[in-house]
Amino acid sequence: MLGKLREVLPGSSAPLFGRMTLAAAVWLAAGLGLSAAVIWAFAGITEEVIEGDTRRFDRAVLLWIHTHFPGWLEGPMVAVTALGYYRVVLPLLAIFVVVFYLKGWRLSAVLLTVSTAGGMFLTTVLKAVFQRSRPELFQTGYEAGFYSFPSGHATVAVGFYGMLALILAYQARGALRWIIGAAGVVLVILIGFSRLYLGVHYPTDVLAGYLSAPLWVVCVGLLYVAWLSVRGLRRKGG
């Protein structure tokens, strides 16, 4: 495709195409590197959890948080953690998907849906596979059901709120872009921390949950690229 365009456009456009090709190569390399890092990090945490090597670290962090953070934070943390429940996230997802479609941001709507709903599905499956019991180190009066690893709240924090902040920041301009990005990061961290403060997740649950959403997006992206490659080969073969 680039070769045909070079033939049509003047020779002076060659440097432009060179820069475009270099930029594409850099973005591809960065994307592959990030994908490999996500997969490696998730696999590493999972292996450590399965072998029980994180038990001392998990207990120490939870007990330190319980000892050093004041009790009056329980109310705010319960409010923050409510933002991670599926019954809250799914209606918000539907609203933003409709808004994005109406604004013509169709790719953004698809990305937000894939990141959020897919991350929820992957986390639920992983919980059922690993069946890690929730911590019982201290009582806060807050109860949580199902299994612990990975944290569904942390997955939602990245998959929905993080992706939403990324989309909105990309569309924004000037200082507003940085404000939206910073707010997204803070919210992601607070939702994960709320699970630790309330004593219903281990730190490694939250870390794995943070990685679950991008892991899902990476897997979907790889499958999509593979599908495009197979389709291209079939067309050439036909």
N, CA and C of each residue as an Amber inpcrd file, in Angstrom:
protein
   714
   0.8330000  -1.2100000   0.0000000   0.0000000   0.0000000   0.0000000
   0.8660000   1.2570000   0.0000000   1.8640000   1.3060000   0.8940000
   2.7630000   2.4480000   0.9360000   3.5620000   2.5650000  -0.3500000
   3.8940000   1.4050000  -0.9440000   4.6430000   1.4210000  -2.1930000
   3.8460000   2.0560000  -3.3100000   2.5580000   1.7510000  -3.3950000
   1.7040000   2.3370000  -4.4240000   1.5570000   3.8330000  -4.2240000
   1.4390000   4.2750000  -2.9640000   1.3080000   5.6950000  -2.6950000
   2.5900000   6.4420000  -3.0570000   3.7260000   5.7990000  -2.8590000
   4.9860000   6.4340000  -3.2170000   5.0700000   6.6940000  -4.7130000
   4.4880000   5.7470000  -5.5110000   4.5170000   5.9060000  -6.9510000
   3.6410000   7.0620000  -7.4090000   2.5250000   7.2900000  -6.6950000
   1.5790000   8.3250000  -7.0880000   2.0510000   9.7030000  -6.6660000
   2.5890000   9.8110000  -5.4230000   2.9990000  11.0940000  -4.8820000
   4.4180000  11.4360000  -5.3080000   4.7640000  12.7030000  -5.2640000
   6.1060000  13.1410000  -5.6710000   7.1910000  12.5100000  -4.8100000
   8.4220000  12.5730000  -5.3460000   9.5450000  11.9780000  -4.6380000
   9.8300000  12.6510000  -3.3220000   9.4190000  13.9100000  -3.1810000
   9.6780000  14.6270000  -1.9340000   8.9150000  14.0440000  -0.7580000
   7.9340000  13.1690000  -1.0490000   7.1450000  12.5750000   0.0310000
   7.8540000  11.4020000   0.6850000   8.9890000  10.9670000   0.1160000
   9.6920000   9.7990000   0.6490000  10.0740000   9.9620000   2.1060000
  10.6410000  11.1140000   2.5190000  10.9590000  11.2670000   3.9510000
   9.7400000  11.1360000   4.8480000   8.5810000  11.6440000   4.3710000
   7.3560000  11.5410000   5.1560000   6.9780000  10.0860000   5.3720000
   7.0490000   9.2780000   4.3010000   6.7130000   7.8650000   4.4280000
   7.7100000   7.1420000   5.3160000   8.9900000   7.5990000   5.2360000
   9.9840000   6.9910000   6.1060000   9.6500000   7.2220000   7.5680000
   9.2400000   8.4510000   7.8960000   8.8630000   8.7620000   9.2790000
   7.6190000   8.0000000   9.7010000   6.6340000   7.8650000   8.7620000
   5.4180000   7.1150000   9.0820000   5.7420000   5.6570000   9.3720000
   6.6330000   5.0700000   8.5370000   7.0060000   3.6680000   8.7380000
   7.7410000   3.4910000  10.0620000   8.6340000   4.4350000  10.3670000
   9.3740000   4.3660000  11.6300000   8.4390000   4.4980000  12.8210000
   7.4790000   5.4330000  12.7440000   6.5160000   5.6210000  13.8310000
   5.6870000   4.3590000  14.0420000   5.2510000   3.7480000  12.9270000
   4.4670000   2.5090000  13.0330000   5.2840000   1.4090000  13.6830000
   6.5720000   1.3140000  13.3200000   7.4390000   0.2830000  13.8900000
   7.6490000   0.5020000  15.3800000   7.8130000   1.7830000  15.7700000
   8.0020000   2.0990000  17.1870000   6.7600000   1.7440000  17.9950000
   5.5880000   2.1210000  17.4880000   4.3420000   1.8110000  18.1890000
   4.1200000   0.2990000  18.2720000   4.4480000  -0.4150000  17.1990000
   4.2960000  -1.8690000  17.2100000   5.2160000  -2.5000000  18.2370000
   6.4640000  -2.0450000  18.2620000   7.4250000  -2.5860000  19.2360000
   6.9840000  -2.2800000  20.6610000   6.5000000  -1.0460000  20.8900000
   6.0250000  -0.6780000  22.2270000   4.8210000  -1.5190000  22.6310000
   3.8970000  -1.7310000  21.6900000   2.7160000  -2.5470000  21.9770000
   3.0730000  -3.9820000  22.2970000   3.9890000  -4.5640000  21.5270000
   4.4140000  -5.9360000  21.7830000   5.1440000  -6.0460000  23.1180000
   5.9790000  -5.0420000  23.4110000   6.6940000  -5.0460000  24.6840000
   5.7470000  -4.9520000  25.8670000   4.7490000  -4.0720000  25.7680000
   3.7660000  -3.9200000  26.8390000   2.9460000  -5.1920000  27.0070000
   2.5590000  -5.7910000  25.8920000   1.7780000  -7.0270000  25.9470000
   2.5740000  -8.1360000  26.6350000   3.8420000  -8.2610000  26.2670000
   4.6880000  -9.2830000  26.8770000   4.8590000  -9.0220000  28.3720000
   4.9990000  -7.7480000  28.7490000   5.1670000  -7.4050000  30.1580000
   3.9240000  -7.7530000  30.9660000   2.7440000  -7.4790000  30.4140000
   1.4920000  -7.7930000  31.1020000   1.3540000  -9.2980000  31.3100000
   1.6080000 -10.0560000  30.2620000   1.4910000 -11.5170000  30.3420000
   2.5020000 -12.0800000  31.3390000   3.7320000 -11.5810000  31.2650000
   4.7840000 -12.0600000  32.1660000   4.4560000 -11.7340000  33.6190000
   3.9980000 -10.5150000  33.8700000   3.6860000 -10.1010000  35.2420000
   2.5300000 -10.9150000  35.8160000   1.4740000 -11.1030000  35.0320000
   0.3290000 -11.8680000  35.5270000   0.7230000 -13.3200000  35.7940000
   1.4730000 -13.9130000  34.8710000   1.9080000 -15.3010000  35.0510000
   2.7930000 -15.4320000  36.2840000   3.6600000 -14.4300000  36.5090000
   4.5480000 -14.4830000  37.6590000   3.7910000 -14.4070000  38.9750000
   2.8540000 -13.4830000  39.0790000   2.0520000 -13.3580000  40.3020000
   1.2460000 -14.6270000  40.5450000   0.6450000 -15.1540000  39.4810000
  -0.1750000 -16.3600000  39.6130000   0.6450000 -17.5390000  40.1190000
   1.8220000 -17.7020000  39.5660000   2.6900000 -18.8030000  39.9940000
   3.0740000 -18.6690000  41.4630000   3.4270000 -17.4460000  41.8770000
   3.8130000 -17.2130000  43.2600000   2.6540000 -17.4970000  44.2220000
   1.4410000 -17.0950000  43.8180000   0.2640000 -17.3300000  44.6570000
  -0.0230000 -18.8170000  44.7850000   0.0330000 -19.5200000  43.6760000
  -0.2490000 -20.9560000  43.6860000   0.7410000 -21.6970000  44.5870000
   2.0040000 -21.3140000  44.5330000   3.0360000 -21.9850000  45.3260000
   3.0620000 -21.5160000  46.7850000   2.2650000 -20.4790000  47.0930000
   2.1960000 -20.0030000  48.4640000   3.3380000 -19.0920000  48.8800000
   4.1220000 -18.6200000  47.9090000   5.2810000 -17.7890000  48.2250000
   4.9090000 -16.3620000  48.6110000   3.6590000 -15.9690000  48.3540000
   3.2510000 -14.5900000  48.6620000   2.5320000 -14.4880000  50.0070000
   2.3810000 -15.5880000  50.7150000   1.5670000 -15.6000000  51.9350000
   2.0870000 -14.6050000  52.9800000   3.3790000 -14.6070000  53.2130000
   3.9420000 -13.7150000  54.2240000   3.7840000 -12.2450000  53.8060000
   4.0560000 -11.9570000  52.5420000   3.9080000 -10.5970000  52.0290000
   2.4600000 -10.1260000  52.1270000   1.5270000 -10.9680000  51.7080000
   0.1070000 -10.6000000  51.7430000  -0.3560000 -10.2810000  53.1580000
   0.0140000 -11.1350000  54.0890000  -0.4080000 -10.9310000  55.4780000
   0.2180000  -9.6660000  56.0610000   1.4850000  -9.4510000  55.7930000
   2.1900000  -8.3030000  56.3560000   1.5870000  -6.9860000  55.8610000
   1.2820000  -6.9170000  54.5650000   0.7200000  -5.6840000  54.0050000
  -0.6630000  -5.4100000  54.5700000  -1.5100000  -6.4310000  54.6230000
  -2.8680000  -6.2430000  55.1500000  -2.8380000  -5.7950000  56.6140000
  -2.0190000  -6.4350000  57.4090000  -1.9390000  -6.0720000  58.8290000
  -1.3650000  -4.6790000  59.0110000  -0.4260000  -4.2820000  58.1550000
   0.1440000  -2.9430000  58.2530000  -0.9190000  -1.8880000  57.9310000
  -1.7010000  -2.1320000  56.8970000  -2.7810000  -1.2040000  56.5370000
  -3.7970000  -1.1020000  57.6640000  -4.1770000  -2.2550000  58.2190000
  -5.1720000  -2.2710000  59.2930000  -4.6660000  -1.5350000  60.5360000
  -3.3670000  -1.5930000  60.7690000  -2.7820000  -0.9690000  61.9680000
  -2.5630000   0.5330000  61.8010000  -2.1960000   0.9640000  60.5970000
  -1.7390000   2.3380000  60.4060000  -2.7860000   3.2900000  59.8250000
  -3.8970000   2.7810000  59.3240000  -4.9050000   3.6760000  58.7620000
  -6.0930000   3.7890000  59.7270000  -6.6390000   4.9970000  59.8990000
  -7.6740000   5.2430000  60.9190000  -9.0010000   4.5430000  60.6070000
  -9.7620000   4.2740000  61.6470000 -11.0440000   3.5930000  61.4980000
 -12.1070000   4.4220000  60.7940000 -11.9830000   5.7720000  60.8770000
 -13.0130000   6.6090000  60.2600000 -13.0070000   6.5270000  58.7380000
 -11.9780000   5.8970000  58.1630000 -11.9260000   5.7230000  56.7110000
 -12.8800000   4.6380000  56.2070000 -13.4370000   3.8650000  57.1410000
 -14.2670000   2.7400000  56.7000000 -15.4490000   3.2040000  55.8620000
 -16.1360000   4.2630000  56.2910000 -17.2750000   4.7650000  55.5210000
 -16.8900000   5.1920000  54.1240000 -15.8820000   6.0580000  53.9560000
 -15.4380000   6.4420000  52.6150000 -14.9650000   5.2490000  51.7770000
 -14.2970000   4.2910000  52.4000000 -13.8070000   3.1340000  51.6460000
 -14.9530000   2.2390000  51.1730000 -16.0010000   2.1260000  51.9870000
 -17.1860000   1.3590000  51.5620000 -17.8430000   2.0520000  50.3680000
 -17.8770000   3.3880000  50.3970000 -18.4530000   4.1400000  49.2790000
 -17.6170000   3.9670000  48.0170000 -16.3010000   4.0120000  48.1590000
 -15.4150000   3.8520000  47.0000000 -15.5170000   2.4420000  46.4320000
 -15.5280000   1.4550000  47.3190000 -15.5610000   0.0750000  46.8480000
 -16.8770000  -0.2540000  46.1520000 -17.9470000   0.4850000  46.4880000
 -19.2390000   0.2660000  45.8170000 -19.1520000   0.5640000  44.3320000
 -18.2290000   1.4330000  43.9400000 -18.0700000   1.7780000  42.5310000
 -17.5700000   0.5970000  41.7030000 -17.0170000  -0.4090000  42.3650000
 -16.4810000  -1.5540000  41.6410000 -17.4440000  -2.7030000  41.4690000
 -18.6500000  -2.5940000  42.0380000 -19.6170000  -3.6870000  41.8900000
 -20.2070000  -3.7000000  40.4850000 -20.4110000  -4.8880000  39.9680000
 -20.9160000  -5.0220000  38.6010000 -22.2700000  -4.3430000  38.4270000
 -23.0870000  -4.3710000  39.4750000 -24.4220000  -3.7580000  39.3810000
 -24.3370000  -2.2370000  39.2340000 -23.1980000  -1.6700000  39.5740000
 -22.9750000  -0.2370000  39.3670000 -22.2940000   0.0040000  38.0240000
 -21.3240000  -0.8280000  37.7090000 -20.5120000  -0.6220000  36.5110000
 -21.2860000  -0.8940000  35.2170000 -22.0790000  -1.9540000  35.1830000
 -22.7660000  -2.3150000  33.9430000 -23.7430000  -1.2380000  33.4620000
 -24.5680000  -0.6420000  34.3350000 -25.4080000   0.4710000  33.8590000
 -24.5830000   1.6590000  33.3700000 -23.4830000   1.9680000  34.0660000
 -22.6170000   3.0550000  33.6270000 -21.9950000   2.7350000  32.2690000
 -21.6080000   1.4820000  32.0810000 -21.0500000   1.0560000  30.8020000
 -22.0540000   1.2660000  29.6790000 -23.2950000   0.8460000  29.9120000
 -24.3420000   1.0050000  28.8930000 -24.5500000   2.4800000  28.5430000
 -24.5520000   3.3350000  29.5500000 -24.7580000   4.7740000  29.3190000
 -23.6360000   5.3540000  28.4670000 -22.3980000   5.0570000  28.8340000
 -21.2660000   5.6320000  28.1000000 -21.1470000   5.0560000  26.6900000
 -21.4750000   3.7850000  26.5150000 -21.4360000   3.2020000  25.1670000
 -22.4370000   3.9070000  24.2540000 -23.6420000   4.1520000  24.7630000
 -24.6440000   4.8740000  23.9740000 -24.1750000   6.2920000  23.6570000
 -23.6270000   6.9660000  24.6600000 -23.1330000   8.3390000  24.4490000
 -22.0210000   8.3540000  23.4050000 -21.1080000   7.4140000  23.4930000
 -19.9990000   7.3680000  22.5380000 -20.5000000   7.1110000  21.1180000
 -21.4770000   6.2260000  20.9820000 -22.0250000   5.9520000  19.6500000
 -22.7140000   7.1840000  19.0860000 -23.4480000   7.8910000  19.9310000
 -24.1310000   9.0950000  19.4700000 -23.1440000  10.1880000  19.0630000
 -21.9840000  10.2000000  19.7180000 -20.9670000  11.1910000  19.3760000
 -20.0830000  10.7450000  18.2150000 -20.3170000   9.5220000  17.7350000
 -19.5190000   9.0010000  16.6320000 -18.2220000   8.3500000  17.0490000
 -18.0540000   8.1110000  18.3500000 -16.8360000   7.4720000  18.8530000
 -17.0470000   5.9500000  18.9140000 -17.2500000   5.3450000  17.7880000
 -17.6080000   3.9140000  17.7730000 -16.4760000   3.0240000  18.2530000
 -15.2540000   3.3230000  17.8500000 -14.1200000   2.5130000  18.3030000
 -13.9660000   2.6060000  19.8150000 -14.1640000   3.7930000  20.3630000
 -14.0810000   3.9750000  21.8140000 -15.1500000   3.1530000  22.5240000
 -16.3570000   3.1240000  21.9610000 -17.4440000   2.3360000  22.5500000
 -17.0970000   0.8540000  22.5540000 -16.5140000   0.3790000  21.4680000
 -16.1340000  -1.0350000  21.3750000 -15.0200000  -1.3530000  22.3640000
 -14.0140000  -0.4910000  22.4300000 -12.8900000  -0.7190000  23.3490000
 -13.3550000  -0.7500000  24.7990000 -14.2350000   0.1700000  25.1720000
 -14.7280000   0.2130000  26.5480000 -15.5350000  -1.0430000  26.8690000
 -16.3310000  -1.5040000  25.9250000 -17.1330000  -2.7110000  26.1330000
 -16.2580000  -3.9480000  26.2670000 -15.3050000  -4.0850000  25.3520000
 -14.4070000  -5.2440000  25.3820000 -13.5890000  -5.2610000  26.6650000
 -13.0410000  -4.1060000  27.0310000 -12.2040000  -4.0210000  28.2190000
 -12.9790000  -4.3340000  29.4850000 -14.1950000  -3.8010000  29.5970000
 -14.9730000  -3.9580000  30.8330000 -15.6340000  -5.3350000  30.9240000
 -16.4900000  -5.6480000  29.9480000 -17.2410000  -6.9080000  30.0000000
 -16.3130000  -8.1080000  29.8950000 -15.3190000  -8.0170000  29.0180000
 -14.3760000  -9.1210000  28.8720000 -13.5510000  -9.3290000  30.1190000
 -13.1170000  -8.2290000  30.7450000 -12.3570000  -8.3470000  31.9850000
 -13.1710000  -8.9850000  33.0950000 -14.4380000  -8.6120000  33.1760000
 -15.3330000  -9.2340000  34.1650000 -15.4270000 -10.7410000  33.9440000
 -15.6040000 -11.1300000  32.6950000 -15.7290000 -12.5500000  32.3670000
 -14.4580000 -13.3080000  32.7230000 -13.3010000 -12.7500000  32.3170000
 -12.0300000 -13.4150000  32.5910000 -11.7950000 -13.5590000  34.0900000
 -12.0730000 -12.5080000  34.8450000 -11.8680000 -12.5470000  36.2940000
 -12.7530000 -13.5880000  36.9580000 -14.0100000 -13.6630000  36.5380000
 -14.9310000 -14.6410000  37.1050000 -14.4510000 -16.0670000  36.8500000
 -13.9640000 -16.3160000  35.6350000 -13.4420000 -17.6390000  35.2940000
 -12.2090000 -17.9630000  36.1330000 -11.3020000 -16.9980000  36.2560000
 -10.0740000 -17.2190000  37.0250000 -10.3700000 -17.4640000  38.5020000
 -11.3420000 -16.7480000  39.0610000 -11.7270000 -16.9810000  40.4470000
 -12.1850000 -18.4280000  40.6470000 -13.0130000 -18.9020000  39.7070000
 -13.5330000 -20.2640000  39.8140000 -12.4270000 -21.2980000  39.6460000
 -11.4090000 -20.9660000  38.8570000 -10.3010000 -21.9010000  38.6310000
  -9.3960000 -21.9830000  39.8610000  -8.9780000 -20.8400000  40.4070000
  -8.0060000 -20.8300000  41.5050000  -8.6440000 -21.0310000  42.8740000
  -9.8880000 -20.5810000  43.0570000 -10.6430000 -20.8050000  44.2890000
  -9.8560000 -20.4150000  45.5450000  -9.2510000 -19.2670000  45.5100000
  -8.5030000 -18.7850000  46.6660000  -9.4580000 -18.1810000  47.6920000
  -9.3390000 -18.6130000  48.9300000 -10.2040000 -18.1000000  49.9920000
  -9.8510000 -16.6630000  50.3230000 -10.8310000 -15.9160000  50.7900000
 -10.6010000 -14.5200000  51.1580000  -9.8760000 -14.4290000  52.4990000
  -9.2000000 -13.3060000  52.7270000  -8.4720000 -13.1350000  53.9980000
  -9.4340000 -13.1310000  55.1910000  -8.9260000 -13.5890000  56.3170000
  -9.6790000 -13.5490000  57.5740000  -8.7560000 -13.0840000  58.6920000
  -7.9920000 -12.0320000  58.4080000  -7.0120000 -11.5450000  59.3800000
  -7.6180000 -10.6100000  60.4110000  -8.6660000  -9.8910000  60.0310000
  -9.3350000  -8.9740000  60.9500000 -10.7450000  -8.7290000  60.4410000
 -11.6120000  -8.2460000  61.3200000 -13.0120000  -7.9870000  60.9870000
 -13.2580000  -6.4770000  60.8750000 -13.9310000  -6.0780000  59.8090000
 -14.2940000  -4.6700000  59.6360000 -15.8030000  -4.4820000  59.5640000
 -16.5570000  -5.5630000  59.6250000 -18.0000000  -5.4710000  59.4790000
 -18.4500000  -5.4850000  58.0370000 -17.4990000  -5.5880000  57.1340000
 -17.8130000  -5.6240000  55.6950000 -17.6200000  -7.0450000  55.2000000
 -18.5990000  -7.5640000  54.4890000 -18.5450000  -8.9340000  53.9970000
 -18.4510000  -8.9640000  52.4770000 -17.7370000  -9.9540000  51.9570000
 -17.6120000 -10.1480000  50.5100000 -17.6950000 -11.6390000  50.2150000
 -18.3510000 -11.9720000  49.1130000 -18.5340000 -13.3770000  48.7650000
 -17.6480000 -13.8080000  47.6170000 -17.8060000 -15.0520000  47.1960000
 -17.0750000 -15.6820000  46.1020000 -15.5890000 -15.7360000  46.4470000
 -14.7730000 -16.1120000  45.4760000 -13.3550000 -16.3110000  45.7380000
 -12.5690000 -15.0080000  45.6140000 -11.2830000 -15.0840000  45.9790000
 -10.4910000 -13.8800000  46.1770000  -9.5720000 -13.5000000  45.0150000
  -9.0580000 -14.4760000  44.2900000  -8.0200000 -14.2170000  43.2780000
  -8.5350000 -14.4660000  41.8690000  -8.3850000 -13.4610000  40.9980000
  -7.9290000 -12.0800000  41.2160000  -9.0970000 -11.1920000  41.6420000
  -8.8060000  -9.9730000  42.0240000  -9.8470000  -9.0530000  42.4850000
 -10.6750000  -8.5270000  41.3190000 -11.9800000  -8.7970000  41.3640000
 -12.8650000  -8.2790000  40.3300000 -12.9790000  -6.7670000  40.3880000
 -12.9150000  -6.2060000  41.5930000 -12.9680000  -4.7510000  41.7410000
 -11.7570000  -4.0870000  41.0780000 -10.5860000  -4.6810000  41.2530000
  -9.3840000  -4.1240000  40.6390000  -9.4580000  -4.2310000  39.1190000
 -10.0060000  -5.3370000  38.6320000 -10.1660000  -5.5000000  37.1820000
 -11.1030000  -4.4500000  36.6200000 -12.2120000  -4.2180000  37.2950000
 -13.1630000  -3.1980000  36.8600000 -12.5450000  -1.8080000  36.9400000
 -11.7440000  -1.5840000  37.9710000 -11.1080000  -0.2770000  38.1360000
 -10.2820000   0.0810000  36.9140000  -9.5210000  -0.8920000  36.3990000
  -8.6950000  -0.6480000  35.2120000  -9.5140000  -0.7720000  33.9320000
 -10.3060000  -1.8490000  33.8440000 -11.0190000  -2.1460000  32.6090000
 -12.0920000  -1.1380000  32.2690000 -12.7900000  -0.6180000  33.2730000
 -13.8430000   0.3650000  32.9930000 -13.3810000   1.7940000  33.2790000
 -13.0830000   2.0860000  34.5370000 -12.7430000   3.4630000  34.9080000
 -11.4230000   3.9080000  34.2720000 -10.4430000   3.0150000  34.2300000
  -9.1740000   3.3620000  33.6140000  -9.3100000   3.5940000  32.1160000
 -10.0070000   2.6760000  31.4410000 -10.2180000   2.8260000  29.9940000
 -11.0780000   4.0430000  29.6900000 -12.0900000   4.2950000  30.5130000
 -12.9530000   5.4640000  30.3260000 -12.1410000   6.7540000  30.4520000
 -11.2850000   6.8100000  31.4750000 -10.4410000   7.9910000  31.6510000
  -9.4970000   8.1670000  30.4750000  -8.9660000   7.0620000  29.9600000
  -8.0540000   7.1260000  28.8150000  -8.7690000   7.6690000  27.5790000
  -9.9890000   7.1970000  27.3490000 -10.7640000   7.6580000  26.1880000
 -11.1030000   9.1370000  26.3120000 -11.5920000   9.5310000  27.4760000
 -11.9820000  10.9270000  27.6800000 -10.7660000  11.8560000  27.6370000
  -9.6360000  11.3980000  28.1860000  -8.4220000  12.2110000  28.1500000
  -7.9330000  12.3860000  26.7140000  -8.0600000  11.3360000  25.9340000
  -7.6430000  11.4210000  24.5190000  -8.4880000  12.4360000  23.7540000
  -9.7610000  12.5070000  24.0810000 -10.6600000  13.4360000  23.3980000
 -10.5320000  14.8630000  23.9160000 -10.0210000  15.0120000  25.1320000
  -9.9110000  16.3400000  25.7380000  -8.6850000  17.0710000  25.2010000
  -8.5870000  18.3430000  25.5830000  -7.4710000  19.1770000  25.1400000
  -6.8960000  19.9520000  26.3330000  -5.6270000  20.2940000  26.2400000
  -4.9990000  21.1280000  27.2450000  -4.9170000  20.4780000  28.6180000
  -5.0770000  21.3280000  29.6370000  -4.9430000  20.8620000  31.0170000
  -6.0180000  19.8500000  31.4040000  -7.1840000  19.9420000  30.7500000
  -8.2690000  19.0100000  31.0730000  -7.8560000  17.5700000  30.8200000
  -7.0580000  17.3520000  29.7960000  -6.5830000  15.9980000  29.4910000
  -5.8130000  15.4160000  30.6640000  -4.9400000  16.2190000  31.2680000
  -4.1340000  15.7400000  32.3820000  -4.9670000  15.5760000  33.6470000
  -5.9450000  16.4310000  33.8270000  -6.8310000  16.3100000  34.9910000
  -7.6290000  15.0110000  34.9320000  -8.1640000  14.7000000  33.7450000
  -8.9330000  13.4580000  33.5740000  -8.0390000  12.2460000  33.7850000
  -6.8460000  12.2810000  33.2100000  -5.9190000  11.1630000  33.3710000
  -5.5340000  10.9360000  34.8220000  -5.2350000  12.0280000  35.5320000
  -4.8650000  11.9190000  36.9460000  -6.0260000  11.4010000  37.7810000
  -7.2450000  11.8790000  37.4860000  -8.4250000  11.4200000  38.2210000
  -8.6480000   9.9320000  38.0030000  -8.4120000   9.4630000  36.7810000
  -8.5590000   8.0340000  36.4950000  -7.5720000   7.2000000  37.2830000
  -6.3350000   7.6390000  37.3490000  -5.3010000   6.9040000  38.0950000
  -5.6480000   6.8540000  39.5770000  -6.0570000   7.9910000  40.1160000
  -6.4100000   8.0590000  41.5450000  -7.5780000   7.1210000  41.8590000
  -8.5940000   7.1250000  40.9990000  -9.7590000   6.2710000  41.2370000
  -9.3920000   4.7980000  41.1730000  -8.5530000   4.4280000  40.2170000
  -8.1020000   3.0320000  40.1010000  -7.3760000   2.6050000  41.3720000
  -6.4910000   3.4550000  41.8730000  -5.7330000   3.1380000  43.0820000
  -6.6570000   3.0510000  44.2960000  -7.6090000   3.9910000  44.4110000
  -8.5090000   4.0080000  45.5650000  -9.3970000   2.7670000  45.6070000
  -9.9050000   2.3470000  44.4600000 -10.7650000   1.1510000  44.4460000
  -9.9720000  -0.0680000  44.8900000  -8.7510000  -0.2110000  44.3910000
  -7.9170000  -1.3310000  44.8200000  -7.5810000  -1.2560000  46.2990000
  -7.2250000  -0.0640000  46.7700000  -6.8820000   0.1050000  48.1860000
  -8.0770000  -0.1680000  49.0930000  -9.2820000   0.1960000  48.6460000
 -10.4720000  -0.0280000  49.4740000 -10.6610000  -1.5050000  49.7880000
 -10.2930000  -2.3670000  48.8500000 -10.4310000  -3.8130000  49.0820000
  -9.4310000  -4.2960000  50.1350000  -8.2610000  -3.6680000  50.1560000
  -7.2620000  -4.0250000  51.1640000  -7.6550000  -3.4710000  52.5250000
  -8.1130000  -2.2260000  52.5590000  -8.5100000  -1.5970000  53.8170000
  -9.6400000  -2.3790000  54.4750000 -10.5860000  -2.8420000  53.6680000
 -11.7300000  -3.5830000  54.1990000 -11.3840000  -5.0410000  54.5080000
 -10.1720000  -5.4610000  54.1610000  -9.6910000  -6.7920000  54.5140000
 -10.3080000  -7.9280000  53.7250000 -10.8180000  -7.6540000  52.5210000
 -11.4930000  -8.7030000  51.7440000 -10.6560000  -9.1910000  50.5660000
  -9.4600000  -8.6360000  50.4140000  -8.5520000  -9.0900000  49.3600000
  -7.1200000  -8.9960000  49.8400000  -6.2930000  -9.8990000  49.3320000
  -4.8540000  -9.8120000  49.5280000  -4.2600000  -8.8440000  48.5010000
  -3.0930000  -8.2690000  48.7860000  -2.4500000  -7.3900000  47.8110000
  -2.2190000  -8.0510000  46.4520000  -1.8540000  -9.3300000  46.4570000
  -1.6260000 -10.0170000  45.1800000  -2.9340000 -10.2210000  44.4100000
  -4.0580000 -10.3020000  45.1120000  -5.3580000 -10.3400000  44.4230000
  -5.5750000  -9.0560000  43.6300000  -5.2700000  -7.9390000  44.2740000
  -5.4740000  -6.6310000  43.6460000  -4.5170000  -6.4330000  42.4770000
  -3.2470000  -6.7950000  42.6730000  -2.2720000  -6.6600000  41.6000000
  -2.6720000  -7.4960000  40.3830000  -3.0950000  -8.7280000  40.6300000
  -3.5310000  -9.5890000  39.5290000  -4.7900000  -9.0340000  38.8690000
  -5.6810000  -8.4440000  39.6810000  -6.8800000  -7.8260000  39.1280000
  -6.5500000  -6.6470000  38.2380000  -5.5600000  -5.8390000  38.6530000
  -5.1220000  -4.7220000  37.8260000  -4.6140000  -5.2000000  36.4620000
  -4.0080000  -6.3820000  36.4430000  -3.4390000  -6.9100000  35.2030000
  -4.4560000  -7.6720000  34.3640000  -5.5820000  -8.0790000  34.9640000
  -6.5570000  -8.9060000  34.2470000  -7.1870000  -8.1770000  33.0680000
  -7.5510000  -6.9050000  33.2680000  -8.1880000  -6.1510000  32.1860000
  -7.2530000  -5.9670000  30.9980000  -6.0270000  -5.4630000  31.1930000
  -5.1260000  -5.3660000  30.0440000  -4.7540000  -6.7230000  29.4670000
  -4.7020000  -7.7640000  30.3070000  -4.4320000  -9.1070000  29.8050000
  -5.5280000  -9.5390000  28.8430000  -6.7790000  -9.2550000  29.1980000
  -7.8970000  -9.5920000  28.3270000  -7.8060000  -8.8310000  27.0070000
  -7.5190000  -7.5330000  27.0760000  -7.4070000  -6.7210000  25.8710000
  -6.2680000  -7.2230000  24.9880000  -5.1510000  -7.6100000  25.6010000
  -4.0230000  -8.1520000  24.8470000  -4.4260000  -9.4350000  24.1250000
  -5.1000000 -10.3400000  24.8380000  -5.5260000 -11.6080000  24.2310000
  -6.4900000 -11.3810000  23.0700000  -7.4500000 -10.4850000  23.2620000
  -8.3910000 -10.1700000  22.1880000  -7.6590000  -9.5490000  21.0110000
  -6.7180000  -8.6580000  21.3010000  -5.9500000  -8.0200000  20.2380000
  -5.1310000  -9.0200000  19.4430000  -4.4910000  -9.9680000  20.1430000
  -3.7040000 -10.9870000  19.4520000  -4.5800000 -11.8790000  18.5780000
  -5.7540000 -12.2420000  19.0960000  -6.6800000 -13.0480000  18.3040000
  -7.1640000 -12.2850000  17.0740000  -7.3990000 -10.9890000  17.2340000
  -7.8560000 -10.1690000  16.1130000  -6.7740000 -10.0650000  15.0420000
  -5.5320000  -9.8610000  15.4780000  -4.4250000  -9.7880000  14.5270000
  -4.2480000 -11.1190000  13.8080000  -4.3690000 -12.2300000  14.5540000
  -4.2570000 -13.5510000  13.9360000  -5.3580000 -13.7690000  12.9090000
  -6.5760000 -13.3390000  13.2350000  -7.7070000 -13.4840000  12.3100000
  -7.4740000 -12.6750000  11.0390000  -6.9730000 -11.4510000  11.1950000
  -6.6860000 -10.6180000  10.0230000  -5.6060000 -11.2600000   9.1520000
  -4.6010000 -11.8570000   9.8020000  -3.5230000 -12.4940000   9.0530000
  -4.0340000 -13.6890000   8.2700000  -4.8490000 -14.5260000   8.9120000
  -5.4190000 -15.7020000   8.2260000  -6.3040000 -15.2670000   7.0790000
  -7.1160000 -14.2480000   7.3000000  -7.9880000 -13.7700000   6.2340000
  -7.1890000 -13.2200000   5.0550000  -6.0650000 -12.5280000   5.3740000
  -5.2130000 -12.0070000   4.3180000  -4.5700000 -13.1210000   3.5040000
  -4.1240000 -14.1810000   4.1910000  -3.5210000 -15.3100000   3.4910000
  -4.5200000 -16.0210000   2.6070000  -5.7740000 -16.1360000   3.0800000
  -6.8050000 -16.7870000   2.2780000  -7.1040000 -15.9920000   1.0150000
  -7.1230000 -14.6690000   1.1540000  -7.3890000 -13.8290000  -0.0070000
  -6.2810000 -13.9550000  -1.0470000  -5.0340000 -13.9950000  -0.5630000
  -3.9200000 -14.1520000  -1.4880000  -3.9470000 -15.5310000  -2.1430000
  -4.3130000 -16.5380000  -1.3300000  -4.3660000 -17.8790000  -1.8680000
  -5.4850000 -18.0700000  -2.8700000  -6.6030000 -17.2970000  -2.6730000
  -7.7570000 -17.4120000  -3.5660000  -7.5000000 -16.7770000  -4.9110000
